[in-house]
Each structure stands twice: as C-alpha cells, then as structure tokens.
C-alpha cells in the first residue's frame, strides 16, 4: 500500500538568483528531471501548489528587522545582486520567493492535517535552517522548517514537534529559535568542526529547553556505517522520552559522498533507510505525519537520485 505523499513545488522557486553560488536554480531542475523520469514515482506523488507565507507566519520565528531587511535590500534590477554576507545573496525576487518557500512548508502542514496527504516533501529554495531569529545567513533567508513548526502549533492540535536535521551543516538557526523551548526537539547530525561553527555535543538547550537539543557532531570522513549507527541510536533515545505530534525533516543531501561542500560518505540507500527509520518513529508517535523540506545538496549530477530515494521511501513506506 502506498502512502499519499505530497510534492510541493512552484517554478517561481527558480527566480531566486544567486550569482555563482552553489545554491542555484539548477539544483531544483536536476531533481525535477530525475523525478519525472521515474514514471511510477512521479505518478504516485500528489502535486501541490504552495501559497505565500504571510508576515504573521514569518514573525512567529523571525524579528521584524530581518523581514524588513530582506524586503528593503532586494535589488530593483533583474541582473543586480545584494550580498547579505559572502554566502547569502539577494536578487530582485528573493523576498517573494523566500515567502513562497516558507509558504510551501505551511501548505504542507495544512495538507497533512486535513488528511489530503500522509506526508509531504517541499521542493523549495532558498533553504532555511541557517536563518536565525534575527539574521539571514548560509544561503538561507527565512527558516522554513521553524516557520512550519510554529504554524502547526498555532493552527492544529500540535503540542510537540521533532525536527530531524540531517543536512551536513549544523542548523544553527533552527537550534537558536527553539533553544529554550521544550515543545520542539531539535536533533542534528552534521560534520564538525565545520560551517557555521556551532553544533557541539554540549549544546543541549537552555532553561526550559535543556535536554531538547541533541547534536551529534561527526568528523570529516566518517563512514556511512558509523553515521547510520549513531542516527539509529539517537532516534531510539529521543523516542524513549519525547512523543511528537509531528516530525519535520530538514532534508539536506550534502552528506552524500562527493558533495563539494562537505566530506561525509552517505549514499542514496542510506538516505532511503534513514527516511524509513523516521517513518517508523512517526508511525508509532504521530500517525505517520512527516513534513520534509529541502535544505542543502550541491552535486547536480546526483542530487536527483538522492531525492528520489528519499521520496521513494516516503511513498512506499516502511519495509
């Protein structure tokens, strides 16, 4: 039996231009080409158009000054760029497209809780997990998964959310937003020490949020076997003490071997198996409700294959 899996996408995501950044429109085109070539999988995916996030949605996680900064500094000319930092680029349509990326995650929440889909994948850019409450950084403008978590808590009977971040870079923005909050458990596996310099094992939360952040830093070159063993053990540890009403995946695919921005060694099969493990947890805890949002992954020749493995697991379920 197949799951009803939503694919949230809009061609306007290609309009966020980033000069020579590896976070480029070609990433999404490569993924789409691969998914459409797999006729069975493409047929099974439920295609959903995203709506725009509103200011109220963004401001649950971000300061007004950040929203205004991104609005203000987007160039008016099509071919101009504004650098927020050496990695983070604004072009003419960036504010609108960032709102659309956050809106895709919100749309997915609505579709999951209406019962239209069991789980969903947001094929979006710009990514989000480096965006803190007050700063855009690391290719990220607004924190899509954080906005989705707060939206779910505001609009549905969602008290607890688990965010699983397997992007190869630590999601410092997501951690910062929820660091004092026991209602959102943040779990990250990432290469360390590495950009952005956060994510040590002793970062576990603060005040009421103490114990609700779990970081597993990994050395460059860590084998896929060790990675998977630690991932499985961490999920079991979390499940023993935290029962979420929703699981959100910050689905970066840059821990795949060969990625130009990292040095870990995962394969397509590893991502499929990790997806199934999260699905098993979700099936026991929250009726299988999973929202997955694209973060990193920069080998355009293979990115589509990795995303196809992830989506194939979401559709065809736990074996």
Wavefront OBJ file of the C-alpha trace (Angstrom):
o trace
v 0.000 0.000 0.000
v 1.360 3.414 -0.963
v 1.317 6.486 1.225
v -0.329 9.626 -0.046
v 2.797 11.770 -0.443
v 2.599 15.412 -1.425
v 5.180 17.192 -3.564
v 5.005 20.936 -3.014
v 6.710 22.859 -5.800
v 6.370 26.037 -7.840
v 8.534 27.076 -10.817
v 8.870 30.516 -9.237
v 11.487 28.999 -6.914
v 13.834 29.263 -9.895
v 13.522 33.068 -9.827
v 15.691 33.440 -6.714
v 19.003 34.136 -8.453
v 22.264 33.739 -6.571
v 25.060 34.696 -8.993
v 27.741 31.958 -8.831
v 26.539 30.345 -5.601
v 26.283 26.535 -5.444
v 22.747 27.135 -4.142
v 21.368 27.694 -7.628
v 18.172 27.085 -9.614
v 19.807 24.169 -11.425
v 19.526 22.137 -8.213
v 15.739 22.023 -8.483
v 15.795 21.409 -12.226
v 18.072 18.399 -11.715
v 15.721 16.981 -9.082
v 12.655 17.503 -11.253
v 14.299 15.834 -14.244
v 15.084 12.728 -12.200
v 11.665 12.517 -10.552
v 9.790 12.937 -13.834
v 11.925 10.253 -15.446
v 10.710 7.788 -12.800
v 7.200 7.466 -14.164
v 5.826 5.266 -11.390
v 7.062 7.531 -8.600
v 6.046 10.716 -10.405
v 2.537 9.327 -10.934
v 2.184 8.489 -7.245
v 3.234 11.928 -5.995
v 0.395 14.352 -5.287
v 1.446 17.671 -6.807
v 0.510 20.686 -4.692
v 0.967 24.377 -5.378
v 2.246 26.396 -2.408
v 0.731 29.564 -1.063
v 2.703 32.517 0.225
v 3.576 32.757 3.889
v 2.189 35.890 5.478
v 4.118 38.232 7.746
v 2.376 36.800 10.816
v 3.698 33.352 9.926
v 7.265 34.573 9.494
v 7.203 36.715 12.625
v 6.469 33.711 14.835
v 10.141 32.837 14.280
v 11.878 35.951 12.986
v 12.344 39.525 14.084
v 10.640 42.322 12.203
v 14.045 43.794 11.390
v 15.024 40.692 9.385
v 11.816 40.720 7.393
v 12.280 44.410 6.607
v 15.955 43.955 5.755
v 15.225 41.333 3.129
v 12.358 43.395 1.718
v 14.488 46.530 1.575
v 17.724 45.176 0.128
v 16.350 43.155 -2.774
v 17.616 44.956 -5.912
v 15.114 46.501 -8.287
v 17.014 45.462 -11.417
v 16.817 41.901 -12.698
v 20.586 41.465 -13.084
v 21.743 43.039 -9.818
v 22.643 41.309 -6.552
v 22.945 42.355 -2.922
v 25.228 40.313 -0.648
v 23.922 39.959 2.888
v 27.124 38.033 3.667
v 29.682 36.214 1.490
v 27.282 33.259 1.081
v 23.840 34.838 1.130
v 22.594 36.633 -1.957
v 19.514 38.716 -2.660
v 18.186 39.328 -6.158
v 15.067 41.076 -7.413
v 12.588 38.320 -6.493
v 14.291 36.928 -3.402
v 11.884 38.295 -0.787
v 8.843 36.994 -2.630
v 10.403 33.596 -3.248
v 11.553 33.276 0.377
v 7.954 33.901 1.453
v 6.849 31.261 -1.050
v 9.377 28.725 0.292
v 8.110 29.258 3.836
v 4.580 29.137 2.460
v 5.270 25.763 0.860
v 6.065 24.324 4.288
v 2.889 25.870 5.685
v 0.865 24.495 2.774
v 2.265 21.049 3.515
v 1.175 21.328 7.147
v -2.368 22.169 6.043
v -2.468 19.226 3.637
v -1.123 16.794 6.224
v -3.570 17.817 8.936
v -6.526 17.920 6.554
v -5.782 14.312 5.662
v -5.186 15.095 1.989
v -1.698 13.605 2.304
v 0.090 11.407 4.826
v 3.450 13.077 4.378
v 4.947 15.724 2.105
v 8.198 16.928 0.580
v 8.791 20.615 -0.139
v 10.999 21.062 -3.197
v 11.983 24.627 -2.373
v 14.695 27.213 -2.386
v 16.096 29.220 -0.738
v 16.775 26.743 2.066
v 16.223 27.794 5.656
v 17.950 26.065 8.551
v 20.787 28.591 8.983
v 18.400 31.553 9.288
v 18.267 32.637 12.939
v 15.570 34.764 14.509
v 17.431 37.915 13.504
v 19.855 37.025 10.703
v 19.817 35.519 7.229
v 22.962 33.506 6.502
v 24.367 30.405 4.814
v 22.173 30.663 1.674
v 19.099 30.898 3.953
v 16.663 33.821 4.245
v 13.713 32.577 6.343
v 13.744 29.359 8.361
v 11.186 27.240 6.532
v 11.024 24.326 8.968
v 10.855 26.566 12.038
v 8.025 28.580 10.497
v 6.190 25.334 9.704
v 6.607 24.045 13.266
v 5.242 27.235 14.821
v 2.409 27.336 12.271
v 1.415 23.766 13.150
v 1.403 24.605 16.845
v -0.703 27.723 16.217
v -3.318 26.140 13.957
v -3.575 22.435 14.842
v -3.583 20.227 17.964
v 0.207 20.033 17.877
v 1.951 20.395 21.209
v 5.280 18.743 20.422
v 7.368 18.779 17.239
v 10.533 16.830 16.454
v 12.873 18.361 13.874
v 15.370 15.910 12.374
v 18.155 17.764 10.569
v 20.452 15.559 8.507
v 21.963 18.334 6.411
v 25.750 18.057 6.592
v 25.915 21.568 8.107
v 24.552 22.286 11.561
v 21.213 24.095 11.517
v 22.267 26.874 13.845
v 19.180 28.934 13.027
v 16.710 26.199 13.923
v 18.627 25.452 17.106
v 18.670 29.119 18.140
v 14.957 29.633 17.534
v 13.949 26.667 19.739
v 16.876 26.512 22.186
v 14.782 27.453 25.220
v 11.602 25.671 24.109
v 10.773 22.159 25.404
v 7.912 21.773 22.916
v 10.287 21.469 19.909
v 13.045 18.865 19.994
v 15.897 19.658 17.622
v 18.157 16.784 16.517
v 21.091 17.348 14.152
v 23.728 15.093 12.587
v 26.472 17.161 10.945
v 30.128 17.408 10.036
v 32.124 19.198 12.747
v 34.070 21.401 13.114
v 32.600 22.927 10.021
v 30.395 25.778 8.858
v 28.742 27.500 10.703
v 30.872 26.547 13.723
v 28.008 25.538 16.019
v 26.603 22.145 16.946
v 28.955 20.708 19.560
v 27.677 17.817 21.648
v 27.419 20.003 24.755
v 24.842 22.301 23.112
v 21.732 20.678 24.577
v 19.317 23.570 25.167
v 18.877 26.228 27.814
v 16.450 26.944 30.655
v 13.198 25.057 29.999
v 14.665 23.783 26.730
v 17.564 21.989 28.414
v 17.731 18.448 27.063
v 15.611 19.165 23.989
v 18.528 19.730 21.619
v 20.644 16.776 20.531
v 23.712 17.385 18.389
v 25.829 14.572 17.005
v 28.965 16.138 15.504
v 30.887 13.916 13.107
v 34.463 14.138 11.888
v 35.272 14.559 8.217
v 35.352 11.189 6.502
v 33.065 9.418 8.987
v 31.849 6.203 7.361
v 28.223 5.686 6.438
v 28.098 2.711 8.828
v 29.083 4.810 11.828
v 26.788 7.632 10.721
v 23.809 5.275 10.425
v 24.527 3.553 13.742
v 24.593 6.894 15.552
v 21.492 8.106 13.723
v 19.527 5.000 14.726
v 20.691 5.171 18.328
v 19.752 8.848 18.551
v 16.236 8.253 17.231
v 15.722 5.476 19.789
v 16.971 7.747 22.564
v 14.619 10.551 21.518
v 11.648 8.200 21.185
v 12.153 6.923 24.716
v 11.391 10.354 26.193
v 9.711 12.578 23.583
v 6.471 11.809 21.749
v 5.937 14.328 18.940
v 2.655 15.180 17.250
v 4.565 15.946 14.057
v 8.027 15.200 12.664
v 9.767 17.662 10.341
v 12.904 16.741 8.389
v 15.443 19.373 7.401
v 16.369 17.297 4.377
v 19.807 18.356 3.281
v 21.506 15.887 0.951
v 25.039 17.255 1.158
v 26.289 14.418 3.373
v 26.247 12.301 0.203
v 29.733 11.241 -0.815
v 31.318 13.599 -3.319
v 29.430 16.737 -2.343
v 31.696 19.734 -2.991
v 30.786 21.447 0.286
v 31.376 18.527 2.658
v 33.284 15.329 3.386
v 30.818 12.699 4.591
v 30.047 9.463 2.792
v 26.325 8.694 2.675
v 24.697 7.038 -0.334
v 21.205 7.060 -1.803
v 20.447 3.835 0.086
v 21.487 5.437 3.372
v 19.032 8.289 2.867
v 16.246 5.857 1.987
v 16.895 3.812 5.118
v 17.077 6.892 7.352
v 13.770 8.038 5.886
v 12.223 4.679 6.747
v 13.548 4.897 10.284
v 11.942 8.310 10.741
v 8.736 6.931 9.239
v 8.737 4.095 11.755
v 9.051 6.617 14.586
v 6.304 8.756 13.057
v 4.033 5.760 12.646
v 4.328 4.923 16.334
v 4.161 8.511 17.608
v 2.078 10.724 15.328
v 0.073 8.739 12.798
v 2.888 8.946 10.271
v 2.795 12.728 9.923
v 6.081 13.862 8.324
v 6.957 17.109 6.595
v 10.292 17.125 4.742
v 11.878 20.308 3.373
v 14.840 20.508 1.036
v 17.908 22.146 2.534
v 21.374 21.520 1.022
v 22.837 19.169 -1.584
v 25.043 20.512 -4.351
v 26.013 17.738 -6.788
v 23.510 18.392 -9.545
v 24.511 15.165 -11.331
v 23.356 13.017 -8.404
v 21.055 15.224 -6.317
v 18.001 13.956 -8.162
v 18.897 10.346 -7.359
v 19.213 11.079 -3.642
v 15.913 12.948 -3.506
v 14.245 10.155 -5.478
v 15.457 7.647 -2.867
v 14.042 9.829 -0.077
v 10.706 10.307 -1.833
v 10.501 6.668 -2.793
v 10.729 5.771 0.877
v 8.061 8.344 1.793
v 5.714 6.908 -0.834
v 6.318 3.199 -0.441
v 6.756 3.211 3.307
v 8.485 1.109 5.902
v 9.505 -2.290 4.570
l 1 2 3 4 5 6 7 8 9 10 11 12 13 14 15 16 17 18 19 20 21 22 23 24 25 26 27 28 29 30 31 32 33 34 35 36 37 38 39 40 41 42 43 44 45 46 47 48 49 50 51 52 53 54 55 56 57 58 59 60 61 62 63 64 65 66 67 68 69 70 71 72 73 74 75 76 77 78 79 80 81 82 83 84 85 86 87 88 89 90 91 92 93 94 95 96 97 98 99 100 101 102 103 104 105 106 107 108 109 110 111 112 113 114 115 116 117 118 119 120 121 122 123 124 125 126 127 128 129 130 131 132 133 134 135 136 137 138 139 140 141 142 143 144 145 146 147 148 149 150 151 152 153 154 155 156 157 158 159 160 161 162 163 164 165 166 167 168 169 170 171 172 173 174 175 176 177 178 179 180 181 182 183 184 185 186 187 188 189 190 191 192 193 194 195 196 197 198 199 200 201 202 203 204 205 206 207 208 209 210 211 212 213 214 215 216 217 218 219 220 221 222 223 224 225 226 227 228 229 230 231 232 233 234 235 236 237 238 239 240 241 242 243 244 245 246 247 248 249 250 251 252 253 254 255 256 257 258 259 260 261 262 263 264 265 266 267 268 269 270 271 272 273 274 275 276 277 278 279 280 281 282 283 284 285 286 287 288 289 290 291 292 293 294 295 296 297 298 299 300 301 302 303 304 305 306 307 308 309 310 311 312 313 314 315 316 317 318 319
